[in-house]
Amino acid sequence: MSFREFNMTGHPERLIMTTEMHEVSVTEDKPLLTSQQDTAKEAEIAARILLDQGKEHEIETPHGLLHVTLHGTGITRRPAILTFHDVGTDSKSCFTTFFKFHEMEEIVKNFTVVHIDAPGQEEGAAPYPAGYQYASMDQLAEMIKSVVQYFNFRSVIGVGVGAGAYVMAKFTMDNPHTVEGLVLINIDPNARGWMEWAAQKISLLASCLAEQLICHLFSQKEITGNTDLVQSHRERISNAPNLVNMELFWKSFNSRRDLNIDRNNTLKCPVMLVVGDHAPYEEAVVECNCKLDPTSTSFLKMADAGGMPQLNQPSKLTEAFKYFIQGMGYMASSCMTRLSRSRTTSLSSSYSIDGSRSRSRTLSQGSQDNLPPSPSNTMEVSC
């Protein structure tokens, strides 16, 4: 068939053109799909980086500015998790290891997390001028209310360490309908006694501020062993440009008032008390546990945790935290880790059908696995 005859038929020419266009569409389709996938992946990575870094806010309160870091959208029906750090730390040095622990991902993905820095304690904060009047512990607790109102949170779960635990407890006592649960690490709800005051006066003459804060944060065993964690925090505190701010926060904590916690004037939400073995405030936490309502309080004493269990034992604390969240009705049992799965049968009687707890639990790492509940309705659980 000649070229002229081929053109005269018409139909074969159109068939060839269609075939050619089909081949072109196939060859051009692949790079478009790859590009779209790359764009989606880049967007996902960018979103993840933003989530990890958090969004920083400066919130005006009646007692000054507060620096807070929001992780998540802030739009959720679940309560937000609010943290407050200890003296000698900021939100990053106190909580990053714990909240970035891989087993905490389940909670971080499903809850909004807000880290609050006490005034002037955030990384890079400028030193306060001489004579600056720092907020009292009661005023710091009042400042949290401004954070809740700023983000329009309906309810929160508080997580505090040391001085931050005191502040969170005080805020909860003043705002019982706002707080659904509390995790208090190394809390000392008592005012400083005369003996403690005298001991600190002597310590002020014998040691620098950095060493005082180290003794506040760590157990004597850790300090004597000069662990890597102690060394890193000692170096961070000694070289901090806002050391004067830390001193003001330290003085405010040492001037705290007694929270006057007792069975008739207690925290009205589920509470988990946490302390490391031989931690500086071990006795204070044990005493606090005795004063709280046993039907809504859990006590976790962690072996090999020292003064900062959220940094030394993030895995075990994560398990206990998930277990605590589950008891509030916010985590499915399928999300639970080794601790709660192994205790499903034995702990079922600790909860009513609607999720409220009917007895207290003591989570003691040093206890035996097969111990039955004691007559006082305190359950020993090994973690």
C-alpha positions in Angstrom: 0.0 0.0 0.0 1.5 3.4 -1.0 1.6 6.4 1.2 -1.0 8.1 -0.9 -3.4 5.2 -0.6 -2.8 5.0 3.2 -3.9 8.6 3.6 -6.9 8.2 1.4 -8.5 5.6 3.7 -8.5 8.0 6.7 -9.2 5.4 9.5 -5.7 3.9 9.8 -4.2 7.3 10.1 -6.4 8.2 13.0 -5.6 4.8 14.6 -1.9 5.5 14.4 -2.3 9.0 15.9 -4.3 7.6 18.8 -1.7 5.0 19.4 1.0 7.6 19.5 -0.9 9.8 21.9 -1.5 6.8 24.2 2.2 6.0 24.3 3.0 9.6 25.1 0.5 9.7 27.9 2.0 6.6 29.5 5.6 7.9 29.4 4.5 11.3 30.8 2.3 9.9 33.6 5.1 8.3 35.8 7.1 11.5 36.6 3.9 13.3 37.5 2.9 10.7 40.0 6.4 10.6 41.5 6.4 14.4 41.8 3.0 14.3 43.6 4.3 11.7 46.0 7.4 13.6 46.7 5.4 16.8 47.5 3.1 14.9 49.8 6.1 13.4 51.6 7.7 16.7 52.0 4.5 18.2 53.4 4.3 15.4 55.9 7.9 15.8 57.0 7.4 19.6 57.3 4.3 19.0 59.4 6.1 16.5 61.6 9.0 18.9 62.2 6.5 21.7 63.1 4.8 19.3 65.6 8.0 18.3 67.2 9.3 21.9 67.5 5.9 23.2 68.7 4.5 26.6 68.3 5.7 29.2 70.8 3.4 31.8 72.4 3.8 34.7 74.8 0.7 34.9 77.0 -0.1 38.0 79.0 -1.3 37.2 82.6 -2.1 39.4 85.6 1.3 38.7 86.9 3.4 39.1 83.8 4.2 37.2 80.6 4.4 33.5 80.3 6.2 31.6 77.6 4.4 28.5 76.5 5.0 25.9 73.7 2.0 24.3 72.0 2.3 20.8 70.4 -0.7 19.7 68.3 -3.7 21.6 66.9 -5.2 22.6 70.1 -8.6 21.5 68.7 -9.7 18.3 70.4 -12.4 17.0 72.6 -9.8 15.4 74.9 -8.3 17.5 77.7 -5.0 19.2 76.9 -1.9 18.1 78.8 -0.3 21.0 80.6 3.2 20.7 82.0 5.1 22.8 84.5 8.8 22.3 85.1 10.9 22.3 88.3 13.3 24.9 89.6 16.7 24.7 87.8 15.1 23.5 84.6 13.0 24.8 81.8 10.3 23.0 79.9 12.8 21.5 77.4 15.3 20.2 79.8 12.6 18.9 82.1 10.2 17.2 79.7 11.8 16.7 76.2 13.2 13.3 77.0 9.9 12.0 78.4 7.5 13.4 75.7 9.8 12.5 72.8 10.2 8.9 74.1 9.0 6.6 71.3 6.4 4.9 73.5 4.8 8.3 74.3 4.0 8.9 70.6 0.5 7.3 71.1 -0.4 10.0 73.6 1.4 12.9 71.9 -0.5 12.2 68.6 -3.9 12.2 70.3 -3.6 15.0 72.9 -2.7 18.6 72.7 0.4 19.2 74.8 1.3 22.6 76.2 4.6 23.2 78.0 4.6 26.2 80.4 7.8 27.9 81.3 7.9 29.8 84.6 8.6 33.5 84.1 12.2 34.1 82.9 13.1 30.4 82.9 12.7 29.6 79.2 15.7 29.0 77.0 17.3 32.3 76.0 15.3 34.4 78.5 16.9 37.8 79.4 18.0 38.3 83.0 15.7 40.3 85.2 17.0 43.6 86.5 18.0 44.0 90.2 15.1 44.4 92.5 12.7 42.6 90.2 9.6 41.3 92.1 9.2 37.7 91.1 5.8 36.0 91.2 4.9 33.9 94.3 3.9 30.3 94.0 0.3 31.2 94.4 0.6 33.8 91.6 2.2 31.3 89.4 -0.8 29.0 89.9 -3.1 31.9 89.0 -1.1 32.5 85.7 -2.0 29.0 84.5 -5.7 30.1 84.3 -4.7 32.6 81.7 -3.1 29.9 79.6 -6.3 27.8 79.8 -8.4 30.8 78.8 -6.0 31.8 76.0 -6.3 28.4 74.2 -10.0 28.0 75.2 -9.4 24.6 76.8 -12.4 23.0 78.4 -10.3 20.9 80.7 -6.7 19.8 81.2 -4.5 17.1 82.6 -1.7 18.6 84.7 1.8 17.2 84.8 4.2 18.9 87.2 7.7 18.2 88.6 9.0 19.6 91.9 8.1 23.3 92.1 5.9 22.7 89.0 4.0 20.0 90.8 3.3 22.4 93.7 2.0 25.0 91.2 -0.2 22.5 89.4 -1.6 21.2 92.7 -2.4 24.7 93.8 -4.1 25.5 90.5 -6.2 22.4 90.7 -7.3 23.2 94.2 -8.4 26.7 93.0 -10.0 25.4 89.8 -11.3 21.9 90.5 -13.7 21.8 87.5 -10.9 22.5 85.0 -8.5 19.7 85.9 -9.5 16.2 85.1 -6.3 14.5 86.3 -2.9 15.3 87.9 0.5 13.6 87.6 2.7 15.1 90.3 6.4 14.2 90.4 8.5 15.0 93.5 5.8 17.2 95.0 6.4 18.8 98.4 3.1 20.4 99.4 4.4 21.6 102.8 5.8 25.0 103.7 9.5 25.1 104.5 10.0 24.5 108.2 12.4 26.2 110.5 15.0 23.4 110.3 14.9 23.5 106.5 15.2 27.2 106.6 18.3 27.1 108.8 19.8 24.3 106.8 19.4 26.4 103.6 21.0 29.4 105.2 24.0 27.4 106.0 24.0 25.9 102.5 23.9 29.4 101.0 27.1 30.2 102.7 28.8 26.9 101.9 27.7 26.4 98.2 26.8 28.3 95.1 23.4 28.5 93.6 24.2 25.9 91.0 25.0 23.3 93.6 21.9 24.1 95.6 19.8 23.4 92.6 21.7 20.2 91.8 20.9 19.0 95.4 17.3 19.9 94.8 17.0 18.0 91.5 19.0 14.8 92.2 19.5 12.1 94.8 22.7 12.0 96.8 23.6 8.7 95.1 23.5 10.4 91.7 25.5 13.4 92.9 28.1 11.2 94.6 28.4 9.1 91.4 28.6 12.3 89.4 26.5 10.7 86.6 26.4 12.1 83.1 22.9 13.5 83.7 24.1 15.4 86.8 27.1 16.7 84.9 25.1 18.0 82.0 22.6 19.8 84.3 25.4 21.3 86.4 27.1 22.6 83.3 23.8 23.9 81.9 22.8 25.7 85.1 26.3 27.2 85.7 26.5 28.6 82.2 22.9 29.8 82.0 22.7 33.5 81.1 19.4 33.8 83.1 20.9 32.3 86.4 19.5 35.3 88.3 16.0 34.4 87.1 16.6 30.8 88.4 17.5 32.2 91.8 14.3 34.3 91.9 12.2 31.2 91.1 14.2 29.2 93.7 13.5 31.8 96.4 9.8 31.9 95.5 9.6 28.1 95.8 11.3 28.2 99.2 8.8 30.8 100.4 5.8 28.6 99.5 2.9 28.2 101.8 1.5 24.9 103.0 -1.2 23.6 100.6 -3.1 22.2 103.6 -4.0 19.0 101.8 -6.2 16.6 103.8 -9.0 14.2 103.3 -11.6 16.9 103.6 -9.8 19.5 101.6 -8.1 17.4 98.9 -7.6 17.3 95.2 -10.9 16.5 93.5 -9.6 14.6 90.5 -7.5 11.4 89.9 -3.9 11.9 91.0 -0.8 9.9 90.3 2.1 10.7 92.6 5.6 9.7 91.4 8.9 9.7 93.1 12.3 8.0 92.5 13.9 5.9 95.2 16.1 8.0 97.5 15.0 11.2 95.8 15.4 14.4 97.7 11.6 14.7 98.3 10.8 11.1 98.8 9.4 11.6 102.3 7.4 14.6 101.3 5.7 12.6 98.5 4.9 9.7 100.8 3.4 12.1 103.3 1.3 13.7 100.5 0.0 10.3 99.5 -1.2 9.7 103.0 -3.2 12.9 103.0 -4.9 12.4 99.6 -8.2 10.5 98.9 -7.2 6.8 98.6 -10.1 6.1 96.2 -8.6 8.4 93.5 -4.9 8.4 94.2 -2.1 6.2 92.7 1.4 6.1 94.1 4.4 5.1 92.0 7.8 4.8 93.6 10.4 4.0 91.0 13.6 2.1 91.6 16.8 3.3 89.9 15.0 6.5 89.0 16.9 9.0 91.2 15.6 12.5 91.5 14.3 12.9 87.9 12.4 9.7 87.0 11.0 11.4 83.8 14.6 11.5 82.5 16.0 8.3 84.1 13.1 6.0 83.6 10.9 7.3 80.7 9.8 3.9 79.6 8.4 2.9 83.0 6.9 6.3 83.6 5.3 6.1 80.1 3.6 2.8 81.0 2.2 4.2 84.3 1.1 7.4 82.5 -0.8 5.5 79.8 -2.4 3.4 82.5 -3.4 6.5 84.3 -4.9 8.0 81.1 -6.8 4.8 80.5 -8.3 4.9 83.9 -9.7 8.3 82.9 -11.4 6.7 79.9 -9.2 8.3 77.2 -7.0 5.4 76.0 -8.3 2.1 74.5 -7.0 -1.0 76.1 -5.4 -2.0 72.7 -3.1 0.9 73.1 -1.8 -0.2 76.4 1.7 -1.5 77.0 3.2 -4.3 79.0 2.2 -2.9 82.4 -1.5 -2.6 82.0 -2.0 -5.6 79.7 -0.4 -7.9 82.3 -2.7 -6.4 85.0 -6.0 -6.4 83.1 -7.6 -9.1 85.2 -6.2 -8.1 88.6 -7.0 -4.5 88.2 -10.5 -4.8 86.7 -12.0 -4.4 90.1 -10.3 -1.0 90.6 -12.7 0.6 88.0 -16.4 0.9 87.8 -18.2 0.4 84.4 -18.1 4.2 83.7 -14.3 4.3 84.2 -14.3 5.8 87.7 -11.9 4.2 90.2 -13.3 2.5 93.2 -10.0 2.0 95.1 -6.5 3.3 95.4 -3.5 1.7 93.8 0.1 1.9 94.8 2.4 1.2 91.8 5.6 0.1 93.5 8.4 -1.1 91.2 10.1 -3.0 94.0 7.0 -5.0 94.9 6.3 -8.6 94.0 4.2 -9.5 90.9 1.8 -11.9 92.6 0.9 -10.0 95.7 -2.8 -9.8 96.4 -4.5 -6.6 97.3 -3.9 -5.6 100.9 -6.7 -5.2 103.4 -6.4 -1.4 103.0 -7.5 -1.7 99.3 -4.0 -0.7 98.2 -2.8 -2.8 95.3 0.9 -3.5 94.8 1.9 -3.5 91.1 5.4 -4.1 89.8 6.6 -2.2 86.8 
